Every structure is written in C-alpha cells, then in structure tokens.
Amino acid sequence: MSQMAIAKEMEFITDENILKNTVSARTTQGIVESVDLQARSAVISGYTYDFGTPDMPVPIEVKMYNSDYGAFELLEGGMKVEVVYGDTGDLRLVVRLQQLSNNATIEEY
C-alpha cells in the first residue's frame, strides 16, 4: 500500500470521522507470524495489520514487554502481543501494540 493510501486511511482518526462511526476501534491478542519492514505491516494470528509510516501525524505506540519503549522494527515472529487497531473494513491500522509475556495466555475477543 502506498504512503498516500495509508495517509488516506488514517483520516478515520479525526473526531468528525469517529462521530460518523466510519471506523471500528478494536482490541485483540495474538501471535506475530511475520513482519514486513518495507511495507510496515505484520501478520498477527492470521490477520494483516498496517503500521503506517514513521512520520504519521498520530504516531503508532509500540511497547515491548516490561518496557515503556519499543518500535515496530523490534517485532519478531513468535511474539505474543495485544493490539488496539482501527478497522476501516479494508484495513486494520494499528494504534497501539503491547508485547505480552511469552507465558501469557492469549485471549480471544
């Protein structure tokens, strides 16, 4: 997906669009299956999630286990994570991702 297309999808974050219910905010847990650094996307428990561009006006929050810090680039296959994302119907755009303990039990929402 091009940066222009990602920027277009990010428009859902505006108050006006949230009030129009054009996006569904969701939280889920899963296991990272793969990470595509170039496309800035990851497959988590069978679903593709987009992480947008690094210079987006609303930065994606990524935190590693037992840390207040993290980065998309630190994600690896096999990690257990909790993801808060916006679902536009065409795209699952991550807002926040928290790595969970390796011993965590994944809850399905």
C-alpha positions as a Python dict, from the first residue, in 0.01 Angstrom:
ca = {
    (1, 'M'): (0, 0, 0),
    (2, 'S'): (137, 342, -91),
    (3, 'Q'): (204, 613, 167),
    (4, 'M'): (-75, 820, 9),
    (5, 'A'): (-321, 533, 55),
    (6, 'I'): (-210, 487, 416),
    (7, 'A'): (-248, 860, 482),
    (8, 'K'): (-598, 842, 333),
    (9, 'E'): (-688, 552, 564),
    (10, 'M'): (-555, 748, 864),
    (11, 'E'): (-827, 1008, 812),
    (12, 'F'): (-1052, 792, 1029),
    (13, 'I'): (-874, 924, 1338),
    (14, 'T'): (-1033, 1268, 1310),
    (15, 'D'): (-1310, 1346, 1560),
    (16, 'E'): (-1556, 1402, 1276),
    (17, 'N'): (-1499, 1055, 1132),
    (18, 'I'): (-1514, 889, 1472),
    (19, 'L'): (-1850, 1055, 1535),
    (20, 'K'): (-1973, 926, 1198),
    (21, 'N'): (-1878, 571, 1305),
    (22, 'T'): (-1665, 523, 993),
    (23, 'V'): (-1416, 314, 1184),
    (24, 'S'): (-1443, 43, 1440),
    (25, 'A'): (-1184, 50, 1719),
    (26, 'R'): (-1096, -297, 1840),
    (27, 'T'): (-858, -474, 2074),
    (28, 'T'): (-727, -826, 2022),
    (29, 'Q'): (-443, -1050, 2125),
    (30, 'G'): (-241, -1280, 1904),
    (31, 'I'): (96, -1414, 1797),
    (32, 'V'): (316, -1234, 1545),
    (33, 'E'): (360, -1466, 1247),
    (34, 'S'): (561, -1238, 1019),
    (35, 'V'): (680, -880, 987),
    (36, 'D'): (732, -688, 660),
    (37, 'L'): (959, -395, 744),
    (38, 'Q'): (936, -241, 397),
    (39, 'A'): (554, -248, 384),
    (40, 'R'): (533, -167, 759),
    (41, 'S'): (286, -445, 819),
    (42, 'A'): (268, -761, 1029),
    (43, 'V'): (62, -1077, 1020),
    (44, 'I'): (-73, -1146, 1369),
    (45, 'S'): (-273, -1466, 1420),
    (46, 'G'): (-365, -1478, 1052),
    (47, 'Y'): (-466, -1112, 1004),
    (48, 'T'): (-258, -840, 840),
    (49, 'Y'): (-213, -520, 1040),
    (50, 'D'): (-73, -198, 891),
    (51, 'F'): (161, 21, 1099),
    (52, 'G'): (151, 328, 872),
    (53, 'T'): (454, 544, 802),
    (54, 'P'): (705, 658, 1066),
    (55, 'D'): (618, 1025, 1002),
    (56, 'M'): (241, 992, 1051),
    (57, 'P'): (76, 1279, 1242),
    (58, 'V'): (-52, 1031, 1502),
    (59, 'P'): (238, 800, 1588),
    (60, 'I'): (180, 430, 1647),
    (61, 'E'): (259, 332, 2006),
    (62, 'V'): (463, 12, 2035),
    (63, 'K'): (584, -115, 2373),
    (64, 'M'): (797, -418, 2438),
    (65, 'Y'): (735, -649, 2736),
    (66, 'N'): (837, -492, 3071),
    (67, 'S'): (922, -163, 2899),
    (68, 'D'): (762, 171, 2820),
    (69, 'Y'): (950, 174, 2491),
    (70, 'G'): (954, -18, 2168),
    (71, 'A'): (939, 11, 1791),
    (72, 'F'): (771, -163, 1502),
    (73, 'E'): (1115, -269, 1382),
    (74, 'L'): (1168, -474, 1702),
    (75, 'L'): (873, -707, 1637),
    (76, 'E'): (964, -1069, 1569),
    (77, 'G'): (778, -1383, 1475),
    (78, 'G'): (651, -1576, 1775),
    (79, 'M'): (593, -1272, 1998),
    (80, 'K'): (263, -1260, 2184),
    (81, 'V'): (101, -918, 2155),
    (82, 'E'): (-209, -716, 2234),
    (83, 'V'): (-317, -485, 1952),
    (84, 'V'): (-551, -187, 1952),
    (85, 'Y'): (-644, -104, 1595),
    (86, 'G'): (-889, 79, 1375),
    (87, 'D'): (-1080, -138, 1131),
    (88, 'T'): (-1197, 53, 826),
    (89, 'G'): (-1330, -261, 660),
    (90, 'D'): (-1042, -254, 411),
    (91, 'L'): (-751, -206, 651),
    (92, 'R'): (-658, -287, 1009),
    (93, 'L'): (-448, 11, 1117),
    (94, 'V'): (-259, -31, 1445),
    (95, 'V'): (-293, 244, 1704),
    (96, 'R'): (-115, 68, 1989),
    (97, 'L'): (70, -263, 2029),
    (98, 'Q'): (198, -411, 2356),
    (99, 'Q'): (419, -718, 2365),
    (100, 'L'): (295, -973, 2620),
    (101, 'S'): (492, -1220, 2827),
    (102, 'N'): (595, -1540, 2648),
    (103, 'N'): (394, -1723, 2915),
    (104, 'A'): (78, -1516, 2859),
    (105, 'T'): (-242, -1694, 2767),
    (106, 'I'): (-386, -1535, 2454),
    (107, 'E'): (-746, -1425, 2500),
    (108, 'E'): (-975, -1416, 2200),
    (109, 'Y'): (-1213, -1121, 2194),
}
